[in-house]
Amino acid sequence: MLTCYDYHTAKIMDSCGADIILVGDSLGMAVYGQPTTQGVTMADMLRHTKAVSLAVKNALVTADLPYKAYSAPKEAVANAKKLVKAGAGAVKLEGGAEVIPQVKALVRAHIPVMGHVGLMPQSVAEGGGFKVQGRDAQSARKIIDDALALQQAGVFAVVLECIPVKLAKKITEKLRVPTIGIGAGKYCGGQVLVCHDMLGLNTGFTPKFVKKFADVGKVMENAFKTYAKQVKGGRFPDKKHSFNIDYDKNSQNR
């Protein structure tokens, strides 16, 4: 699973074997430069979900329900239906025991739901910031219980974010549904990364669990510098990239 927010990236990603393409509320930080995901609106999610879904033919497009968009079961269903109408095949929400009524309502409405426990970016302030979760026995137990409760409520998968490897392994072994890790080690059923992070497009803080699979940011920087230099130096556009018509010759042929 990888995050994606636009049509052209989604088209490439879909052709490369991604099983799930997540239109994440991480777009608030990755695309709009916001400090957290809390500023992302339903309008933002609908716009980006539609763009991604237009490109995807094979992967399962899953869209995040943004902050405060699923405070109650009825609200969760109404907003999830909007995302499905925009092209999502499933929705994702954060939380454990506190969102079980919402999960059950979504399942009753025949909308596939992905859960998310551990570090939950939408409530990062309450969780003590962007830190590893489940460090002590009590908090680890809660994460296990929340994952089991989500499974019981009907989710088809659970994202485990920023938790110790042993805890993620234990949860994966306990659940019947797949776990998808991000900063949770190799024993999960699948993995997810923010595409901007793994492509080297994030110019800010890079979490420990992120591996840069390419430095696309450097490629872009070099291209922009070369473009500026050639334009200012009069080398672009050249004859090859211009439309050249001999008006004198054309007038003689009339």
N, C-alpha and C positions, 0 to 999 in steps of 0.2 A: 504494500500500500504506500502511495505517495500523495502528498497534497498537491493541488493544482487549482489555479484561479482564472485561467484564460483559455480561449479556444485553441490557439496554435500550440501551446505547450501540451494541452490535453491530447491533441491529435498525435503528436510525437510519442507521448507517454503511452497512449493506448496501443500504439503499434509495436511497443517494446515489451509487452508481456505483463504489464501491471494487472494484478487481479482486482484491486480496488483503487479507485481514484477518489480521494477525499477532498471535497471543497471545504476546507477547514476555516474556522473563524480566525485561524492564525493569519489570515489575509490582513487582519487589522494591523499586525506588526510587519508582516512580510511585504505587503503591497502598499499600505497607507502610512507606514511609519509610526503607528501608535505605540504607546508604551506597554499596553496589555491588549487582550482580546475583548475587553468589556465595552469598547466603543463601537463594536461591530453591530449593525442593525439587520433586521430582516430584509430590508431593501437591498443592502449590500449582498447578503447571502443569496437572495433570489437572482440578482443581476449576474453574479459570478457562477452560480449553479447552472443557469441557462446557457451561459457561454461555454462552459465545460461540457455540458451534456450534449450540445450540438455537435461536438467533435468526437465523442466517445461511441464506439460501436461494439466493443467487447467487454471492457471492464465494468464493474459495478460502481456507479457513481453514488457516493454517499455524501450527504451534506450535513454540516453541523447546525443544530439548533442554537442560535446565538444567546448571549447573556440576557436573562429576563424574558426569553421567548417561550419558556415552558414552566412558568411558576406554578401553574395548575394544570390538571389533566386536560380540561377543555381547551385551554390556550395551547397546550402542546400539540394536540391533534389538529387544531385549526392551522397553526403555523407549519406543521409537518406536511399537511395537505398542500399548502402553497409551494413548499419545496419540491414535492413530488410532481406537482403540475409544471414546475419549472424544469423538470427533467431528472430529478434525483430518484434512484431506485431504493434508497434507504436513508435514514437519518441517524445522527449520533447525538447523544446528550451526555453531560457530565453528572456524576453523582452516584451515590449508592442507595441506602435505605430510604433517604429522603425523596428520591424520584421514582420509587417503585410504582406509586399510583399513576404517574405519567407514562411509564413504560407499559403498564398493563393496558392503559387506555389506547396507546398507539398500536399495540398488538391486536386489540379488539377491533381497531379500525383498519386492520390488515396492512399496516405500515411497518416494514422491517426496521428494527432498532438495534443500533450498536451502542454498547455501554462504554464508560470511560471512568476509571478509578486511579488512585495514586495521586500524582500531581495533577491538579485540575486548574488549568490556566484561568478559567472564568472566576474562580474564587481564590486566586493566588494570594490575595491579601490576608484572607482568613487562615490560609494554610501555612503562613510564615514566609511567603516568598517563593521564588523558583529554587526549591531545595529538594533533595531526595526525601521521599516520604516512606513511612513504614520502618523507621530506624529502630524503634523499640517494640517490645512484644505487644503492647496494648494497641498501638497504631497499626501494626502489622496484622493483628487479629481483625481489626475493623475493616481493613482493605480486603482480607479474605472473605469476611462475612458479607461485605457489600457486593463483591464479585459473584458469590453464590446466590445472593438475593436477586441480582440482576438476571442471572441465568434462570432462576425459578420464575421470574416475571416474564421471560420470553425473549430476551435479547439473542441475536444470532452470533455475536462476538463481543469481546470486551477488550478495550485498549487499556494496557498497563503502562502508565507513564512515570518514569523517574523513580523506580523502586529497586531495592537490592535484588541481585540475581537470584539468590536462594528463595526469596519470597515470590518472585515471578515464577520460578520453577514449580514451587509448591502450588500456587494458584492454577497454573497450567495443568498440572497433574490432577487437581481436584475437579476442574470444570470439564463438561462434555463439549461445550462450544469452544471455538478457537480463541486464543488470546493473541493480541497484536501488541508487540512491545515497542516502546520508544524510550530509550534509556533504561531498559529493564532486562538487558542481557539476551543471550542466545537461546534460551530454553522456551521461548514463547512460540506459538503456532505460526506467527507472521511478524513482520516488522513494518514500521512506518517512519518516514522522515519528512520534514518540511522540504519541499523541492528547492527553495531558495538557499537553504542551509547546505544541502548536499551538493549543490552546483557551485557553491562559492560565491553566491550573490548577496549574502548577508554581510554587510559592512560593519555590523555592530558586534555584540557579544556572541560567541559561539559556544554552545553547551558542550561539555565533555563527551557526551554520547554521540555527537555528530561527526561523521566521517565525510570529508569532502571528496567526492568521486570525480570532480572536475573543477577547474578554476575558470568558470565561465565569466566571472567578473573581470578577470585579467584580460581575457579575450576581448570583451566589450570595451574595456578601457583602451586597449591598443587600437581597436578599430575606430573609436571616437577620436583619438589623438591623430591618427593617420588621416582621417577625413578632414579634420580641422586644418591640418597642415597642408593638405593638397588643395583645399578650397582657397585658403589664404595665399598659397603660392601659385595659384592660377593653373594648377595641373588637373583639376577636376571642376566641371566636366570637360572631358577631352572629346576628340572627334568621334571615337568609338561609342560614346555615351550621349551623343547629340543627334538631332535630326537634320540632315544636310540635303538641301534641295537647291538645284541650279535653276533659278528663275529665268535666266536668259535662255537656257536650253529649252525649258518648257514653253516659253512664249514663241520660240521659233517653230515648235511642232504643232502649233494651233492652226 
